């Protein structure tokens, strides 16, 4: 029973076999008045995909098709859809639904909706029992609010990772005042962090990359960093005490992380915002480490529709592109992608392509 009742995609059956992808048909949720059907052309590979199917983030609803950095064409729109037109090139990120009526949704905080927040994959649609499936597949069905027109200037393969990783970096930057006269640090030069450097610079801030060694310094400066801090070096934090207005922590691991030394670099009431989600436990936070400069610690989750559209427009205007390597979708390509992501052998994102050959 193919589309429009079902999509075809690559699913994993559980953490023990997370590199073994099975090509199958699976049900789509019933088509609604505000839904958009998208024929997928490419999908970024996110660290979330690996954490989810390998068991790092706990129990999941298997079998599961992951992928939430989706680019494709809108091939069907519901009768009440006003935001998307049939035939448009569009994107879908990590969230596919929120209630749209609560205080958070009404104030451009729909990614924090406490009433009904649906992930693009791994959530159960109410009253149907159908688990949402992601972008390693032929089609995806999504509410129009979570479908985004892609500017013509942005190539499909390099814009795909912006739908999650890019937005995850962009939202906390704009919400916490990154811009001219601000000193901004980006911890962790990986899939999210490399977008953080690009967007912080595009917003006009003075940008510093913060990494363990100097192995990525050349890349950081090419991405736009004004300065570079290597935390293996003695006294790395001392020259920067009381100087950062904002630091975005994109690190994928908290092992050996001396948080107090990072926090000492914050200006009075400077903001330390975490967006990375390591599998292990985080750092111990002591009040003594906060009181010297009154540092504020927070976090950020994805971003609103407004922020997504603003980010894509900024990328188009500034000619920003993710550093992306393409991998052909398929059993072997997906296995390679998962193993490389697990090892951190990516510079700095992967995008799955070749959908037309696999799904027709």
N, C-alpha and C positions, 0 to 999 in steps of 0.2 A: 504493500500500500504506500506508494511514494507521495512526494509533495503534491497537494498542500496539507495532507493529513499527517505525513511523516517527513522527517529529514533523514539524511544518511550521514553518518559520521564515524569517527574513530573513538571508541570507548575503552576505558580501563576497568578491569573487574575488581581491583583491590590493590592495597599497598604492596603486597608480596610480588605482584606482577605489574608494577607501575610503568615499566618500559615496554610492555607487550600490549599493543593497541589492536583492537578488534573492529573491523569495519562492519557496521550494522545500521539498520533502520531503527528509529525511535520516534515516539509520538511527540507531536507539537501540541501545545495547549490550544484550546478552541480559539479561533480567530475572533477578535473583538473589534468594536467600532473604531477604537483608537489605535489599533495595531498596524504595524508595518512588517511586511515580509521582505527579507533581504537574501538575495543569492550571493553567497560569500565568495570573494575573490582573493582574500589574504587574511591572515590572522597573526598577530604578534604572539610570541611565546613569553609568558610572564613568569616570574619566580613563584607567584601564587599558584600557577598550574602544578609546578613540581611539588611545592609544599603540600598541596591538597591531595594529589594522587599517591604520593609516597608515604603518607601517614604522618607527616611532620606537624600538621595542624589538627590532628585528632580524627575522630570518626567522620566518615562522609557517606553520602547516598550513592552507592555503586549499583550497577555500572554507570560510569560517568564519562561524558565527553566535556573536556575543559576548553579553555580559550576564551578570553574576553578583551581582546584588542582587535576587533573585527572591522574589516573594510569590505564593502560589497555594493550591490545595486538594489535599490528599492524596486521590487517587481510587483508588489501589491500593497495598496493602502486602504485602510478602513474608511467607511463613509463619513466619519466625523474627524478624520485626520486633517489638520491644517498646517502642520509644521514641516511636512515632508511631501515631495511630489514623486509620483512614479517615474522611474528612470534615473533618479538622482544617485550619484555616488555618495554613500553615507557610511557612518561608523557607529559602532556600539562598544561601550566600555564594560566595566565590571559590574554595573548595576543596571537592572532592566525594569524596575518598578518601585514606586513608593505610593503612599495613599493619596498624595496631592492635596490634602485638605487640612492636615494638622499645622500647628504653628511653625514647625520646622520646614515643612514643604512650602508654606506660603512665604517664607523669608529666605528663599534660596539656600536652604539647608536640607534639601531633600535627601541628601546622602546620609543624613542622620535621622531619618524618619523612624520613630519608635513604634509606629502603628503597623505598617506592612512594608518592610524593606526586602526586595527580592534581588538576589544576586543573579548575574547572567547565567551562571551554572551552579547546580547543587542546592537550589531552593525548591520548595514544593509549592506549586500554584494552588491556592485555596480552592476547595470544592471540586478539584479534579484529581488530586493525588499524583499529578504529573510532575516529575522533577525537571527543572530547567536544565537544558544542555547547551554547551558552549560552541565556540567557533571553529573547532577542528571538525567541521561538518559542512554540508552543502548549503543549508539554510538556517536562519535564525528568525524568530518571531518576537518582536519587541514593541512595547508601548512607545508611541511617537515621541514622548518627552525625553526618552533615553536613546533616541536615534538622532545623529548629528550630521548635517550636511558638511561635506569635506571640500574646502577651497580647491579650486583647480590647480593652484600653484604647488600643492603638496603631493609628491609622488606616493602612490599607494603603499609601497613596501616600507618607506621610511616614516610615514605618518602613522601606520598601524600601532606601533608601541606607544604613541602619544595618548591613545585612548585610555590607557591605564597608567603606565609609568610616567608619561608626560604630565597628565593631570594631577597625579599624586604629588609631583614636585611643584607644579605651578600654583595650585590652590593655597598651600600654606605660605608661599612667597607673597602672593598678593594680599592675603588676609592679614599678614603680619608686617606689612609695610615695606617690603623690599622695593628699593628704588633709589633715585639720586640721593647722595649724601649718606647712604646707609652702607655699613660694612656687613656683608653676609658670608657665612661659612657653609660649605656643603661637605658633610662627613660621608665618606664612602663613594668612591668613583666607580659606580656600577650602572646597572640598567636605569635606576631612578636618578642616581646622583649625576650622571652625565647630562641628563635633561635639566637637573637643578642648576648646574653651572650655566648652561645655555640660556635658560629663562631668566635667572637672576641678572645675568649680564644684559640681556635684552631689555629688562625692566630698568636698567640704568644704575644698578648697585655696584659697589666695589666688591668683587667676588674672590673668595679664597677657597681653594680645594684643600680638604683635610683627609689624609690617607696614612696608612701605616708606614709605607716606605716611599721612596722617590721614583718607583718604577713607572708610575703613571703621570709624572709631572709634565712631560712633553704633551701628552694627550690633554691634560687639564688646561694647559695654556692655549692649545689649539682650539679647545671648546670655548675659551673666553676668560679663563681664570686670570685674575690680576696677580695672585700670589698663591703660594703652596706651602703647606705645613706637613711635615713627615713626623708622625708620632713615635717613631723608634729613636729619634734623635734626642739627646739629653737637653732638658730644659725647653722643649718645643713650645710649651704654652707661655713661658715667661714674657717674651716680647709682646704678647697679644693680650695681656691681662687688662680687663675693663675696656675692651675695644670693640667687641662684636655687638651689633644691634640684634642680629638674628642668626641662629645656626639651625639648619635643617639636617637632622640625622637620618641618613638614608642607608646606614650600615645594615647588612644582612646577618650580622653576628654580633653578640655582645661579649664574646670570650676575650679576656684580658683587657677589658674596656675600663679605664680609670676615669669614671664620670666626673669626679671632682676636679680633675685637671682641665677637662673640657669646659665645665661650668665656670671656672675661674677666669676664662677669657671673655665672659659676657659683661657688657656694660650694665650699669644700674638698671634693673628691670628689663634687661635684655631677655629675649625669648629663645628657649631651646625647644624645638619642635621635632618630634619623632614621627617618621613615616615608615621606616623599615620594621618588619615583623619577624625577628629572629625566632627560631624554633626553641632555643634554650631560654632559661629564665633571664630576666633583665638585671640591671644593676641595682645595688642597694642605694637608696637616696637618704642621706642624712641631712637633718635640718641645719647642721653646722656648715654644710657645703652650699647652702642656699642663702644664708643670712648675710654673708659678706657683701654681696652685690645685689641682693634681693632678686635673684634670677627667677624667671617664670618658666615653668616646665609644662609643656603641653604635647598634643599630638594632632594629627590630621588624617581624615579618611576621604580619599578620592576628591570630589569637587562637584559643584553644581552644574546644571546645564549652562547657565550664564558663563561660568568660568571656563567650561569646555569650549564654548563658541569663541570667547575672547582669546583663549590660548591658541586655538587653531588660526584665528585671524592674525595674531601676533607672529606666529610661525610663518604664515604666508607672507606677511609684510617684510619680515626680517630675513627671509630665506633660510629658516632654521630647519634642519633635518636631523633625525636620530642617526647614530652610527649603527648601521644595521647590516647583518648578513642574512641572505636568503637561504632557506632550506626547503626542498620540495616536500610537500605533505605526502604522507604514506607511512606504512608500518616502520620502515627502516629510517626514514627521515625523522619521524617522531621519536624513535628510540635514541637516535643520535642527539636530538635536541634535549631530551630529558637528561641524558648522561652528561652532556656538556654543561647544562645549567646546574646540575648537582655539583659538578667540579668547579664551577665558576670560570669555565673556559669559554667566555663570551666577551666580545668587545664591540658594542656593549649590549646589543639586543639581537634577537633572532626573529625573523618573520617567515611564516609558512606561506609558500606560493605554489603555483601549479594546480590550483583547484579545478580548473577546467579539464585537465587531463585525468583527474581522479574521479570527479563527480559528473562530468559531462555537462 
